[in-house]
């Protein structure tokens, strides 16, 4: 199976809200802000502000989804 297909499999049926819940639980906002330098994780972070920003900013959403996929893969192995 190709790499892209495996990533799609991991993201299948997973909402952006679910991804954020998982990453916030796993890393917390402070570490998320270090891993992905976007203001919604650094300055007065909240899930709602992150969702609002990520829904309209594709490059940031792709980074968050990429971190989610990498984290899930690491946990599986």
PDB file of N, H, CA, C and O in Angstrom:
ATOM      1  N   UNK A   1       0.837  -1.185   0.000  1.00  0.00           N
ATOM      2  CA  UNK A   1       0.000   0.000   0.000  1.00  0.00           C
ATOM      3  C   UNK A   1       0.882   1.247   0.000  1.00  0.00           C
ATOM      4  O   UNK A   1       1.883   1.303   0.714  1.00  0.00           O
ATOM      5  N   UNK A   2       0.516   2.226  -0.785  1.00  0.00           N
ATOM      6  H   UNK A   2      -0.298   2.180  -1.365  1.00  0.00           H
ATOM      7  CA  UNK A   2       1.302   3.448  -0.867  1.00  0.00           C
ATOM      8  C   UNK A   2       1.188   4.260   0.417  1.00  0.00           C
ATOM      9  O   UNK A   2       0.216   4.153   1.163  1.00  0.00           O
ATOM     10  N   UNK A   3       2.209   5.070   0.646  1.00  0.00           N
ATOM     11  H   UNK A   3       2.999   5.157   0.039  1.00  0.00           H
ATOM     12  CA  UNK A   3       2.258   5.911   1.838  1.00  0.00           C
ATOM     13  C   UNK A   3       1.026   6.821   1.940  1.00  0.00           C
ATOM     14  O   UNK A   3       0.436   6.940   3.013  1.00  0.00           O
ATOM     15  N   UNK A   4       0.639   7.455   0.845  1.00  0.00           N
ATOM     16  H   UNK A   4       1.119   7.358  -0.028  1.00  0.00           H
ATOM     17  CA  UNK A   4      -0.514   8.363   0.849  1.00  0.00           C
ATOM     18  C   UNK A   4      -1.780   7.616   1.243  1.00  0.00           C
ATOM     19  O   UNK A   4      -2.609   8.151   1.980  1.00  0.00           O
ATOM     20  N   UNK A   5      -1.938   6.398   0.767  1.00  0.00           N
ATOM     21  H   UNK A   5      -1.265   5.963   0.169  1.00  0.00           H
ATOM     22  CA  UNK A   5      -3.119   5.610   1.115  1.00  0.00           C
ATOM     23  C   UNK A   5      -3.169   5.295   2.602  1.00  0.00           C
ATOM     24  O   UNK A   5      -4.243   5.327   3.204  1.00  0.00           O
ATOM     25  N   UNK A   6      -2.023   4.991   3.203  1.00  0.00           N
ATOM     26  H   UNK A   6      -1.151   4.965   2.714  1.00  0.00           H
ATOM     27  CA  UNK A   6      -1.988   4.709   4.639  1.00  0.00           C
ATOM     28  C   UNK A   6      -2.353   5.959   5.428  1.00  0.00           C
ATOM     29  O   UNK A   6      -3.076   5.878   6.421  1.00  0.00           O
ATOM     30  N   UNK A   7      -1.856   7.116   4.992  1.00  0.00           N
ATOM     31  H   UNK A   7      -1.268   7.182   4.185  1.00  0.00           H
ATOM     32  CA  UNK A   7      -2.192   8.368   5.663  1.00  0.00           C
ATOM     33  C   UNK A   7      -3.680   8.655   5.550  1.00  0.00           C
ATOM     34  O   UNK A   7      -4.308   9.080   6.520  1.00  0.00           O
ATOM     35  N   UNK A   8      -4.249   8.425   4.371  1.00  0.00           N
ATOM     36  H   UNK A   8      -3.739   8.080   3.583  1.00  0.00           H
ATOM     37  CA  UNK A   8      -5.679   8.619   4.174  1.00  0.00           C
ATOM     38  C   UNK A   8      -6.481   7.687   5.068  1.00  0.00           C
ATOM     39  O   UNK A   8      -7.516   8.072   5.612  1.00  0.00           O
ATOM     40  N   UNK A   9      -6.001   6.468   5.214  1.00  0.00           N
ATOM     41  H   UNK A   9      -5.160   6.155   4.772  1.00  0.00           H
ATOM     42  CA  UNK A   9      -6.658   5.503   6.093  1.00  0.00           C
ATOM     43  C   UNK A   9      -6.703   6.012   7.525  1.00  0.00           C
ATOM     44  O   UNK A   9      -7.735   5.912   8.188  1.00  0.00           O
ATOM     45  N   UNK A  10      -5.604   6.551   7.999  1.00  0.00           N
ATOM     46  H   UNK A  10      -4.765   6.632   7.460  1.00  0.00           H
ATOM     47  CA  UNK A  10      -5.525   7.057   9.371  1.00  0.00           C
ATOM     48  C   UNK A  10      -6.475   8.233   9.562  1.00  0.00           C
ATOM     49  O   UNK A  10      -7.082   8.377  10.623  1.00  0.00           O
ATOM     50  N   UNK A  11      -6.607   9.081   8.531  1.00  0.00           N
ATOM     51  H   UNK A  11      -6.114   8.964   7.669  1.00  0.00           H
ATOM     52  CA  UNK A  11      -7.454  10.268   8.633  1.00  0.00           C
ATOM     53  C   UNK A  11      -8.931   9.985   8.335  1.00  0.00           C
ATOM     54  O   UNK A  11      -9.783  10.839   8.578  1.00  0.00           O
ATOM     55  N   UNK A  12      -9.235   8.804   7.816  1.00  0.00           N
ATOM     56  H   UNK A  12      -8.542   8.111   7.618  1.00  0.00           H
ATOM     57  CA  UNK A  12     -10.608   8.474   7.438  1.00  0.00           C
ATOM     58  C   UNK A  12     -11.524   8.515   8.652  1.00  0.00           C
ATOM     59  O   UNK A  12     -11.229   7.896   9.674  1.00  0.00           O
ATOM     60  N   UNK A  13     -12.624   9.234   8.547  1.00  0.00           N
ATOM     61  H   UNK A  13     -12.863   9.737   7.717  1.00  0.00           H
ATOM     62  CA  UNK A  13     -13.631   9.393   9.588  1.00  0.00           C
ATOM     63  C   UNK A  13     -13.148  10.168  10.806  1.00  0.00           C
ATOM     64  O   UNK A  13     -13.832  10.176  11.829  1.00  0.00           O
ATOM     65  N   UNK A  14     -12.006  10.810  10.731  1.00  0.00           N
ATOM     66  H   UNK A  14     -11.450  10.803   9.900  1.00  0.00           H
ATOM     67  CA  UNK A  14     -11.481  11.587  11.858  1.00  0.00           C
ATOM     68  C   UNK A  14     -11.688  13.074  11.548  1.00  0.00           C
ATOM     69  O   UNK A  14     -11.196  13.580  10.539  1.00  0.00           O
ATOM     70  N   UNK A  15     -12.412  13.754  12.416  1.00  0.00           N
ATOM     71  H   UNK A  15     -12.811  13.343  13.235  1.00  0.00           H
ATOM     72  CA  UNK A  15     -12.676  15.177  12.200  1.00  0.00           C
ATOM     73  C   UNK A  15     -11.506  16.015  12.713  1.00  0.00           C
ATOM     74  O   UNK A  15     -10.672  15.536  13.481  1.00  0.00           O
ATOM     75  N   UNK A  16     -11.461  17.256  12.281  1.00  0.00           N
ATOM     76  H   UNK A  16     -12.138  17.645  11.657  1.00  0.00           H
ATOM     77  CA  UNK A  16     -10.434  18.171  12.758  1.00  0.00           C
ATOM     78  C   UNK A  16     -10.540  18.354  14.275  1.00  0.00           C
ATOM     79  O   UNK A  16      -9.526  18.454  14.966  1.00  0.00           O
ATOM     80  N   UNK A  17     -11.744  18.394  14.773  1.00  0.00           N
ATOM     81  H   UNK A  17     -12.568  18.312  14.212  1.00  0.00           H
ATOM     82  CA  UNK A  17     -11.954  18.511  16.222  1.00  0.00           C
ATOM     83  C   UNK A  17     -11.369  17.304  16.960  1.00  0.00           C
ATOM     84  O   UNK A  17     -10.743  17.462  18.008  1.00  0.00           O
ATOM     85  N   UNK A  18     -11.569  16.111  16.419  1.00  0.00           N
ATOM     86  H   UNK A  18     -12.077  15.984  15.567  1.00  0.00           H
ATOM     87  CA  UNK A  18     -11.015  14.898  17.029  1.00  0.00           C
ATOM     88  C   UNK A  18      -9.490  14.917  16.990  1.00  0.00           C
ATOM     89  O   UNK A  18      -8.830  14.507  17.945  1.00  0.00           O
ATOM     90  N   UNK A  19      -8.938  15.398  15.874  1.00  0.00           N
ATOM     91  H   UNK A  19      -9.474  15.731  15.098  1.00  0.00           H
ATOM     92  CA  UNK A  19      -7.486  15.496  15.733  1.00  0.00           C
ATOM     93  C   UNK A  19      -6.927  16.436  16.796  1.00  0.00           C
ATOM     94  O   UNK A  19      -5.941  16.115  17.458  1.00  0.00           O
ATOM     95  N   UNK A  20      -7.561  17.599  16.957  1.00  0.00           N
ATOM     96  H   UNK A  20      -8.363  17.860  16.419  1.00  0.00           H
ATOM     97  CA  UNK A  20      -7.095  18.557  17.964  1.00  0.00           C
ATOM     98  C   UNK A  20      -7.198  17.982  19.366  1.00  0.00           C
ATOM     99  O   UNK A  20      -6.270  18.130  20.161  1.00  0.00           O
ATOM    100  N   UNK A  21      -8.309  17.331  19.683  1.00  0.00           N
ATOM    101  H   UNK A  21      -9.062  17.211  19.037  1.00  0.00           H
ATOM    102  CA  UNK A  21      -8.451  16.700  21.007  1.00  0.00           C
ATOM    103  C   UNK A  21      -7.290  15.752  21.278  1.00  0.00           C
ATOM    104  O   UNK A  21      -6.696  15.774  22.356  1.00  0.00           O
ATOM    105  N   UNK A  22      -6.976  14.924  20.296  1.00  0.00           N
ATOM    106  H   UNK A  22      -7.459  14.907  19.420  1.00  0.00           H
ATOM    107  CA  UNK A  22      -5.904  13.942  20.428  1.00  0.00           C
ATOM    108  C   UNK A  22      -4.551  14.626  20.638  1.00  0.00           C
ATOM    109  O   UNK A  22      -3.792  14.259  21.535  1.00  0.00           O
ATOM    110  N   UNK A  23      -4.261  15.624  19.799  1.00  0.00           N
ATOM    111  H   UNK A  23      -4.878  15.921  19.070  1.00  0.00           H
ATOM    112  CA  UNK A  23      -2.961  16.293  19.886  1.00  0.00           C
ATOM    113  C   UNK A  23      -2.829  17.122  21.169  1.00  0.00           C
ATOM    114  O   UNK A  23      -1.749  17.178  21.757  1.00  0.00           O
ATOM    115  N   UNK A  24      -3.894  17.753  21.597  1.00  0.00           N
ATOM    116  H   UNK A  24      -4.771  17.708  21.119  1.00  0.00           H
ATOM    117  CA  UNK A  24      -3.853  18.523  22.846  1.00  0.00           C
ATOM    118  C   UNK A  24      -3.616  17.578  24.022  1.00  0.00           C
ATOM    119  O   UNK A  24      -2.839  17.884  24.926  1.00  0.00           O
ATOM    120  N   UNK A  25      -4.284  16.441  24.002  1.00  0.00           N
ATOM    121  H   UNK A  25      -4.915  16.192  23.268  1.00  0.00           H
ATOM    122  CA  UNK A  25      -4.095  15.433  25.061  1.00  0.00           C
ATOM    123  C   UNK A  25      -2.660  14.890  25.040  1.00  0.00           C
ATOM    124  O   UNK A  25      -2.041  14.710  26.089  1.00  0.00           O
ATOM    125  N   UNK A  26      -2.153  14.636  23.859  1.00  0.00           N
ATOM    126  H   UNK A  26      -2.656  14.782  23.007  1.00  0.00           H
ATOM    127  CA  UNK A  26      -0.822  14.034  23.697  1.00  0.00           C
ATOM    128  C   UNK A  26       0.300  15.019  24.017  1.00  0.00           C
ATOM    129  O   UNK A  26       1.262  14.661  24.697  1.00  0.00           O
ATOM    130  N   UNK A  27       0.187  16.253  23.534  1.00  0.00           N
ATOM    131  H   UNK A  27      -0.594  16.544  22.982  1.00  0.00           H
ATOM    132  CA  UNK A  27       1.297  17.203  23.621  1.00  0.00           C
ATOM    133  C   UNK A  27       1.027  18.421  24.506  1.00  0.00           C
ATOM    134  O   UNK A  27       1.957  18.973  25.093  1.00  0.00           O
ATOM    135  N   UNK A  28      -0.228  18.842  24.607  1.00  0.00           N
ATOM    136  H   UNK A  28      -0.983  18.393  24.129  1.00  0.00           H
ATOM    137  CA  UNK A  28      -0.536  20.106  25.265  1.00  0.00           C
ATOM    138  C   UNK A  28      -0.233  21.264  24.327  1.00  0.00           C
ATOM    139  O   UNK A  28       0.509  21.108  23.357  1.00  0.00           O
ATOM    140  N   UNK A  29      -0.807  22.425  24.617  1.00  0.00           N
ATOM    141  H   UNK A  29      -1.410  22.551  25.405  1.00  0.00           H
ATOM    142  CA  UNK A  29      -0.626  23.570  23.720  1.00  0.00           C
ATOM    143  C   UNK A  29       0.812  24.057  23.657  1.00  0.00           C
ATOM    144  O   UNK A  29       1.277  24.469  22.594  1.00  0.00           O
ATOM    145  N   UNK A  30       1.523  24.016  24.778  1.00  0.00           N
ATOM    146  H   UNK A  30       1.145  23.682  25.642  1.00  0.00           H
ATOM    147  CA  UNK A  30       2.895  24.529  24.780  1.00  0.00           C
ATOM    148  C   UNK A  30       3.777  23.755  23.797  1.00  0.00           C
ATOM    149  O   UNK A  30       4.482  24.353  22.984  1.00  0.00           O
ATOM    150  N   UNK A  31       3.731  22.433  23.876  1.00  0.00           N
ATOM    151  H   UNK A  31       3.158  21.948  24.536  1.00  0.00           H
ATOM    152  CA  UNK A  31       4.549  21.628  22.971  1.00  0.00           C
ATOM    153  C   UNK A  31       4.034  21.705  21.528  1.00  0.00           C
ATOM    154  O   UNK A  31       4.826  21.699  20.585  1.00  0.00           O
ATOM    155  N   UNK A  32       2.705  21.777  21.356  1.00  0.00           N
ATOM    156  H   UNK A  32       2.062  21.782  22.122  1.00  0.00           H
ATOM    157  CA  UNK A  32       2.158  21.949  20.009  1.00  0.00           C
ATOM    158  C   UNK A  32       2.688  23.226  19.375  1.00  0.00           C
ATOM    159  O   UNK A  32       3.019  23.250  18.190  1.00  0.00           O
ATOM    160  N   UNK A  33       2.765  24.288  20.175  1.00  0.00           N
ATOM    161  H   UNK A  33       2.496  24.268  21.138  1.00  0.00           H
ATOM    162  CA  UNK A  33       3.283  25.558  19.683  1.00  0.00           C
ATOM    163  C   UNK A  33       4.743  25.477  19.274  1.00  0.00           C
ATOM    164  O   UNK A  33       5.190  26.219  18.399  1.00  0.00           O
ATOM    165  N   UNK A  34       5.487  24.579  19.906  1.00  0.00           N
ATOM    166  H   UNK A  34       5.124  23.976  20.617  1.00  0.00           H
ATOM    167  CA  UNK A  34       6.890  24.376  19.529  1.00  0.00           C
ATOM    168  C   UNK A  34       6.995  23.508  18.269  1.00  0.00           C
ATOM    169  O   UNK A  34       7.855  23.740  17.419  1.00  0.00           O
ATOM    170  N   UNK A  35       6.121  22.518  18.160  1.00  0.00           N
ATOM    171  H   UNK A  35       5.423  22.330  18.850  1.00  0.00           H
ATOM    172  CA  UNK A  35       6.159  21.607  17.013  1.00  0.00           C
ATOM    173  C   UNK A  35       5.617  22.262  15.747  1.00  0.00           C
ATOM    174  O   UNK A  35       6.145  22.053  14.655  1.00  0.00           O
ATOM    175  N   UNK A  36       4.569  23.050  15.901  1.00  0.00           N
ATOM    176  H   UNK A  36       4.140  23.220  16.788  1.00  0.00           H
ATOM    177  CA  UNK A  36       3.940  23.741  14.770  1.00  0.00           C
ATOM    178  C   UNK A  36       3.786  25.198  15.174  1.00  0.00           C
ATOM    179  O   UNK A  36       2.938  25.532  16.002  1.00  0.00           O
ATOM    180  N   UNK A  37       4.595  26.056  14.596  1.00  0.00           N
ATOM    181  H   UNK A  37       5.283  25.785  13.923  1.00  0.00           H
ATOM    182  CA  UNK A  37       4.626  27.472  14.984  1.00  0.00           C
ATOM    183  C   UNK A  37       3.459  28.241  14.369  1.00  0.00           C
ATOM    184  O   UNK A  37       3.613  28.943  13.369  1.00  0.00           O
ATOM    185  N   UNK A  38       2.296  28.092  14.988  1.00  0.00           N
ATOM    186  H   UNK A  38       2.171  27.522  15.800  1.00  0.00           H
ATOM    187  CA  UNK A  38       1.157  28.909  14.586  1.00  0.00           C
ATOM    188  C   UNK A  38       0.598  29.584  15.836  1.00  0.00           C
ATOM    189  O   UNK A  38       0.576  29.002  16.920  1.00  0.00           O
ATOM    190  N   UNK A  39       0.155  30.805  15.661  1.00  0.00           N
ATOM    191  H   UNK A  39       0.173  31.278  14.780  1.00  0.00           H
ATOM    192  CA  UNK A  39      -0.233  31.663  16.765  1.00  0.00           C
ATOM    193  C   UNK A  39      -1.346  31.066  17.635  1.00  0.00           C
ATOM    194  O   UNK A  39      -1.365  31.292  18.845  1.00  0.00           O
ATOM    195  N   UNK A  40      -2.258  30.320  17.047  1.00  0.00           N
ATOM    196  H   UNK A  40      -2.244  30.136  16.064  1.00  0.00           H
ATOM    197  CA  UNK A  40      -3.381  29.786  17.831  1.00  0.00           C
ATOM    198  C   UNK A  40      -2.926  28.739  18.851  1.00  0.00           C
ATOM    199  O   UNK A  40      -3.696  28.384  19.743  1.00  0.00           O
ATOM    200  N   UNK A  41      -1.703  28.242  18.739  1.00  0.00           N
ATOM    201  H   UNK A  41      -1.077  28.530  18.014  1.00  0.00           H
ATOM    202  CA  UNK A  41      -1.153  27.325  19.744  1.00  0.00           C
ATOM    203  C   UNK A  41      -0.256  28.051  20.742  1.00  0.00           C
ATOM    204  O   UNK A  41       0.072  27.501  21.793  1.00  0.00           O
ATOM    205  N   UNK A  42       0.142  29.285  20.421  1.00  0.00           N
ATOM    206  H   UNK A  42      -0.125  29.732  19.567  1.00  0.00           H
ATOM    207  CA  UNK A  42       1.135  29.997  21.213  1.00  0.00           C
ATOM    208  C   UNK A  42       0.519  31.125  22.045  1.00  0.00           C
ATOM    209  O   UNK A  42       0.820  31.255  23.231  1.00  0.00           O
ATOM    210  N   UNK A  43      -0.328  31.927  21.438  1.00  0.00           N
ATOM    211  H   UNK A  43      -0.573  31.822  20.474  1.00  0.00           H
ATOM    212  CA  UNK A  43      -0.882  33.107  22.092  1.00  0.00           C
ATOM    213  C   UNK A  43      -2.332  32.859  22.510  1.00  0.00           C
ATOM    214  O   UNK A  43      -3.210  32.722  21.659  1.00  0.00           O
ATOM    215  N   UNK A  44      -2.579  32.801  23.809  1.00  0.00           N
ATOM    216  H   UNK A  44      -1.866  32.913  24.501  1.00  0.00           H
ATOM    217  CA  UNK A  44      -3.923  32.509  24.344  1.00  0.00           C
ATOM    218  C   UNK A  44      -4.565  31.303  23.654  1.00  0.00           C
ATOM    219  O   UNK A  44      -5.634  31.433  23.058  1.00  0.00           O
ATOM    220  N   UNK A  45      -3.934  30.147  23.727  1.00  0.00           N
ATOM    221  H   UNK A  45      -3.065  30.041  24.212  1.00  0.00           H
ATOM    222  CA  UNK A  45      -4.416  28.995  22.981  1.00  0.00           C
ATOM    223  C   UNK A  45      -5.750  28.459  23.503  1.00  0.00           C
ATOM    224  O   UNK A  45      -5.991  28.420  24.709  1.00  0.00           O
ATOM    225  N   UNK A  46      -6.588  28.058  22.590  1.00  0.00           N
ATOM    226  H   UNK A  46      -6.392  28.089  21.609  1.00  0.00           H
ATOM    227  CA  UNK A  46      -7.823  27.347  22.932  1.00  0.00           C
ATOM    228  C   UNK A  46      -8.188  26.474  21.733  1.00  0.00           C
ATOM    229  O   UNK A  46      -7.792  26.742  20.599  1.00  0.00           O
ATOM    230  N   UNK A  47      -8.933  25.451  22.011  1.00  0.00           N
ATOM    231  H   UNK A  47      -9.256  25.233  22.932  1.00  0.00           H
ATOM    232  CA  UNK A  47      -9.352  24.550  20.943  1.00  0.00           C
ATOM    233  C   UNK A  47     -10.219  25.308  19.939  1.00  0.00           C
ATOM    234  O   UNK A  47     -10.066  25.118  18.732  1.00  0.00           O
ATOM    235  N   UNK A  48     -11.121  26.158  20.414  1.00  0.00           N
ATOM    236  H   UNK A  48     -11.245  26.312  21.394  1.00  0.00           H
ATOM    237  CA  UNK A  48     -12.019  26.886  19.526  1.00  0.00           C
ATOM    238  C   UNK A  48     -11.262  27.818  18.584  1.00  0.00           C
ATOM    239  O   UNK A  48     -11.565  27.875  17.392  1.00  0.00           O
ATOM    240  N   UNK A  49     -10.278  28.549  19.113  1.00  0.00           N
ATOM    241  H   UNK A  49     -10.032  28.503  20.081  1.00  0.00           H
ATOM    242  CA  UNK A  49      -9.518  29.457  18.238  1.00  0.00           C
ATOM    243  C   UNK A  49      -8.693  28.663  17.231  1.00  0.00           C
ATOM    244  O   UNK A  49      -8.543  29.074  16.080  1.00  0.00           O
ATOM    245  N   UNK A  50      -8.160  27.525  17.667  1.00  0.00           N
ATOM    246  H   UNK A  50      -8.282  27.191  18.602  1.00  0.00           H
ATOM    247  CA  UNK A  50      -7.392  26.678  16.757  1.00  0.00           C
ATOM    248  C   UNK A  50      -8.289  26.134  15.648  1.00  0.00           C
ATOM    249  O   UNK A  50      -7.906  26.152  14.479  1.00  0.00           O
ATOM    250  N   UNK A  51      -9.477  25.653  16.005  1.00  0.00           N
ATOM    251  H   UNK A  51      -9.788  25.639  16.956  1.00  0.00           H
ATOM    252  CA  UNK A  51     -10.404  25.138  15.003  1.00  0.00           C
ATOM    253  C   UNK A  51     -10.773  26.210  13.987  1.00  0.00           C
ATOM    254  O   UNK A  51     -10.777  25.956  12.783  1.00  0.00           O
ATOM    255  N   UNK A  52     -11.078  27.394  14.467  1.00  0.00           N
ATOM    256  H   UNK A  52     -11.074  27.601  15.445  1.00  0.00           H
ATOM    257  CA  UNK A  52     -11.457  28.494  13.582  1.00  0.00           C
ATOM    258  C   UNK A  52     -10.334  28.797  12.588  1.00  0.00           C
ATOM    259  O   UNK A  52     -10.575  28.947  11.390  1.00  0.00           O
ATOM    260  N   UNK A  53      -9.108  28.884  13.098  1.00  0.00           N
ATOM    261  H   UNK A  53      -8.912  28.762  14.071  1.00  0.00           H
ATOM    262  CA  UNK A  53      -7.960  29.176  12.244  1.00  0.00           C
ATOM    263  C   UNK A  53      -7.683  28.042  11.265  1.00  0.00           C
ATOM    264  O   UNK A  53      -7.480  28.282  10.074  1.00  0.00           O
ATOM    265  N   UNK A  54      -7.674  26.818  11.757  1.00  0.00           N
ATOM    266  H   UNK A  54      -7.839  26.623  12.724  1.00  0.00           H
ATOM    267  CA  UNK A  54      -7.308  25.673  10.921  1.00  0.00           C
ATOM    268  C   UNK A  54      -8.334  25.400   9.828  1.00  0.00           C
ATOM    269  O   UNK A  54      -7.979  24.931   8.747  1.00  0.00           O
ATOM    270  N   UNK A  55      -9.610  25.692  10.104  1.00  0.00           N
ATOM    271  H   UNK A  55      -9.898  26.074  10.983  1.00  0.00           H
ATOM    272  CA  UNK A  55     -10.647  25.459   9.093  1.00  0.00           C
ATOM    273  C   UNK A  55     -10.496  26.376   7.889  1.00  0.00           C
ATOM    274  O   UNK A  55     -10.936  26.037   6.791  1.00  0.00           O
ATOM    275  N   UNK A  56      -9.877  27.540   8.087  1.00  0.00           N
ATOM    276  H   UNK A  56      -9.520  27.816   8.979  1.00  0.00           H
ATOM    277  CA  UNK A  56      -9.745  28.461   6.960  1.00  0.00           C
ATOM    278  C   UNK A  56      -8.309  28.588   6.440  1.00  0.00           C
ATOM    279  O   UNK A  56      -8.062  29.346   5.502  1.00  0.00           O
ATOM    280  N   UNK A  57      -7.363  27.860   7.034  1.00  0.00           N
ATOM    281  H   UNK A  57      -7.564  27.244   7.796  1.00  0.00           H
ATOM    282  CA  UNK A  57      -5.962  27.990   6.653  1.00  0.00           C
ATOM    283  C   UNK A  57      -5.397  26.608   6.312  1.00  0.00           C
ATOM    284  O   UNK A  57      -4.984  25.850   7.190  1.00  0.00           O
ATOM    285  N   UNK A  58      -5.394  26.307   5.021  1.00  0.00           N
ATOM    286  H   UNK A  58      -5.730  26.923   4.308  1.00  0.00           H
ATOM    287  CA  UNK A  58      -5.043  24.955   4.578  1.00  0.00           C
ATOM    288  C   UNK A  58      -3.627  24.536   4.956  1.00  0.00           C
ATOM    289  O   UNK A  58      -3.427  23.407   5.403  1.00  0.00           O
ATOM    290  N   UNK A  59      -2.625  25.426   4.786  1.00  0.00           N
ATOM    291  H   UNK A  59      -2.788  26.343   4.422  1.00  0.00           H
ATOM    292  CA  UNK A  59      -1.239  25.036   5.074  1.00  0.00           C
ATOM    293  C   UNK A  59      -1.077  24.636   6.545  1.00  0.00           C
ATOM    294  O   UNK A  59      -0.343  23.698   6.857  1.00  0.00           O
ATOM    295  N   UNK A  60      -1.754  25.341   7.436  1.00  0.00           N
ATOM    296  H   UNK A  60      -2.349  26.103   7.182  1.00  0.00           H
ATOM    297  CA  UNK A  60      -1.658  25.012   8.866  1.00  0.00           C
ATOM    298  C   UNK A  60      -2.405  23.715   9.162  1.00  0.00           C
ATOM    299  O   UNK A  60      -1.929  22.881   9.932  1.00  0.00           O
ATOM    300  N   UNK A  61      -3.576  23.547   8.547  1.00  0.00           N
ATOM    301  H   UNK A  61      -3.963  24.224   7.921  1.00  0.00           H
ATOM    302  CA  UNK A  61      -4.352  22.328   8.752  1.00  0.00           C
ATOM    303  C   UNK A  61      -3.568  21.109   8.286  1.00  0.00           C
ATOM    304  O   UNK A  61      -3.593  20.068   8.943  1.00  0.00           O
ATOM    305  N   UNK A  62      -2.872  21.229   7.161  1.00  0.00           N
ATOM    306  H   UNK A  62      -2.851  22.075   6.628  1.00  0.00           H
ATOM    307  CA  UNK A  62      -2.075  20.116   6.657  1.00  0.00           C
ATOM    308  C   UNK A  62      -0.931  19.771   7.612  1.00  0.00           C
ATOM    309  O   UNK A  62      -0.600  18.597   7.781  1.00  0.00           O
ATOM    310  N   UNK A  63      -0.330  20.779   8.232  1.00  0.00           N
ATOM    311  H   UNK A  63      -0.599  21.732   8.095  1.00  0.00           H
ATOM    312  CA  UNK A  63       0.730  20.514   9.214  1.00  0.00           C
ATOM    313  C   UNK A  63       0.175  19.780  10.431  1.00  0.00           C
ATOM    314  O   UNK A  63       0.799  18.849  10.939  1.00  0.00           O
ATOM    315  N   UNK A  64      -0.997  20.203  10.896  1.00  0.00           N
ATOM    316  H   UNK A  64      -1.504  20.960  10.483  1.00  0.00           H
ATOM    317  CA  UNK A  64      -1.629  19.560  12.053  1.00  0.00           C
ATOM    318  C   UNK A  64      -2.010  18.120  11.711  1.00  0.00           C
ATOM    319  O   UNK A  64      -1.785  17.211  12.509  1.00  0.00           O
ATOM    320  N   UNK A  65      -2.584  17.914  10.533  1.00  0.00           N
ATOM    321  H   UNK A  65      -2.767  18.653   9.884  1.00  0.00           H
ATOM    322  CA  UNK A  65      -2.934  16.556  10.111  1.00  0.00           C
ATOM    323  C   UNK A  65      -1.686  15.684   9.974  1.00  0.00           C
ATOM    324  O   UNK A  65      -1.708  14.507  10.332  1.00  0.00           O
ATOM    325  N   UNK A  66      -0.612  16.254   9.463  1.00  0.00           N
ATOM    326  H   UNK A  66      -0.594  17.211   9.173  1.00  0.00           H
ATOM    327  CA  UNK A  66       0.639  15.514   9.335  1.00  0.00           C
ATOM    328  C   UNK A  66       1.193  15.093  10.688  1.00  0.00           C
ATOM    329  O   UNK A  66       1.656  13.964  10.852  1.00  0.00           O
ATOM    330  N   UNK A  67       1.145  16.007  11.663  1.00  0.00           N
ATOM    331  H   UNK A  67       0.768  16.924  11.530  1.00  0.00           H
ATOM    332  CA  UNK A  67       1.602  15.663  13.013  1.00  0.00           C
ATOM    333  C   UNK A  67       0.730  14.565  13.604  1.00  0.00           C
ATOM    334  O   UNK A  67       1.236  13.656  14.263  1.00  0.00           O
ATOM    335  N   UNK A  68      -0.566  14.641  13.377  1.00  0.00           N
ATOM    336  H   UNK A  68      -0.978  15.380  12.842  1.00  0.00           H
ATOM    337  CA  UNK A  68      -1.489  13.615  13.872  1.00  0.00           C
ATOM    338  C   UNK A  68      -1.140  12.244  13.277  1.00  0.00           C
ATOM    339  O   UNK A  68      -1.058  11.251  14.000  1.00  0.00           O
ATOM    340  N   UNK A  69      -0.936  12.202  11.965  1.00  0.00           N
ATOM    341  H   UNK A  69      -1.003  13.009  11.378  1.00  0.00           H
ATOM    342  CA  UNK A  69      -0.615  10.935  11.288  1.00  0.00           C
ATOM    343  C   UNK A  69       0.695  10.371  11.833  1.00  0.00           C
ATOM    344  O   UNK A  69       0.777   9.180  12.135  1.00  0.00           O
ATOM    345  N   UNK A  70       1.720  11.215  11.962  1.00  0.00           N
ATOM    346  H   UNK A  70       1.653  12.182  11.717  1.00  0.00           H
ATOM    347  CA  UNK A  70       3.020  10.745  12.486  1.00  0.00           C
ATOM    348  C   UNK A  70       2.870  10.217  13.915  1.00  0.00           C
ATOM    349  O   UNK A  70       3.446   9.186  14.263  1.00  0.00           O
ATOM    350  N   UNK A  71       2.109  10.915  14.726  1.00  0.00           N
ATOM    351  H   UNK A  71       1.641  11.752  14.444  1.00  0.00           H
ATOM    352  CA  UNK A  71       1.939  10.515  16.123  1.00  0.00           C
ATOM    353  C   UNK A  71       1.194   9.193  16.222  1.00  0.00           C
ATOM    354  O   UNK A  71       1.577   8.322  17.003  1.00  0.00           O
ATOM    355  N   UNK A  72       0.143   9.037  15.443  1.00  0.00           N
ATOM    356  H   UNK A  72      -0.168   9.745  14.808  1.00  0.00           H
ATOM    357  CA  UNK A  72      -0.622   7.790  15.458  1.00  0.00           C
ATOM    358  C   UNK A  72       0.255   6.639  14.993  1.00  0.00           C
ATOM    359  O   UNK A  72       0.235   5.563  15.592  1.00  0.00           O
ATOM    360  N   UNK A  73       1.023   6.851  13.934  1.00  0.00           N
ATOM    361  H   UNK A  73       1.039   7.724  13.448  1.00  0.00           H
ATOM    362  CA  UNK A  73       1.916   5.801  13.430  1.00  0.00           C
ATOM    363  C   UNK A  73       2.948   5.398  14.489  1.00  0.00           C
ATOM    364  O   UNK A  73       3.209   4.210  14.677  1.00  0.00           O
ATOM    365  N   UNK A  74       3.535   6.380  15.179  1.00  0.00           N
ATOM    366  H   UNK A  74       3.323   7.345  15.026  1.00  0.00           H
ATOM    367  CA  UNK A  74       4.507   6.070  16.226  1.00  0.00           C
ATOM    368  C   UNK A  74       3.879   5.269  17.347  1.00  0.00           C
ATOM    369  O   UNK A  74       4.508   4.350  17.873  1.00  0.00           O
ATOM    370  N   UNK A  75       2.664   5.592  17.722  1.00  0.00           N
ATOM    371  H   UNK A  75       2.153   6.338  17.294  1.00  0.00           H
ATOM    372  CA  UNK A  75       1.967   4.872  18.793  1.00  0.00           C
ATOM    373  C   UNK A  75       1.683   3.433  18.407  1.00  0.00           C
ATOM    374  O   UNK A  75       1.741   2.532  19.245  1.00  0.00           O
ATOM    375  N   UNK A  76       1.373   3.220  17.121  1.00  0.00           N
ATOM    376  H   UNK A  76       1.327   3.952  16.441  1.00  0.00           H
ATOM    377  CA  UNK A  76       1.046   1.850  16.650  1.00  0.00           C
ATOM    378  C   UNK A  76       2.265   0.942  16.694  1.00  0.00           C
ATOM    379  O   UNK A  76       2.129  -0.264  16.905  1.00  0.00           O
ATOM    380  N   UNK A  77       3.453   1.501  16.499  1.00  0.00           N
ATOM    381  H   UNK A  77       3.563   2.480  16.328  1.00  0.00           H
ATOM    382  CA  UNK A  77       4.660   0.695  16.453  1.00  0.00           C
ATOM    383  C   UNK A  77       5.334   0.791  17.748  1.00  0.00           C
ATOM    384  O   UNK A  77       6.387   0.185  17.942  1.00  0.00           O
TER     385      UNK A  77
END
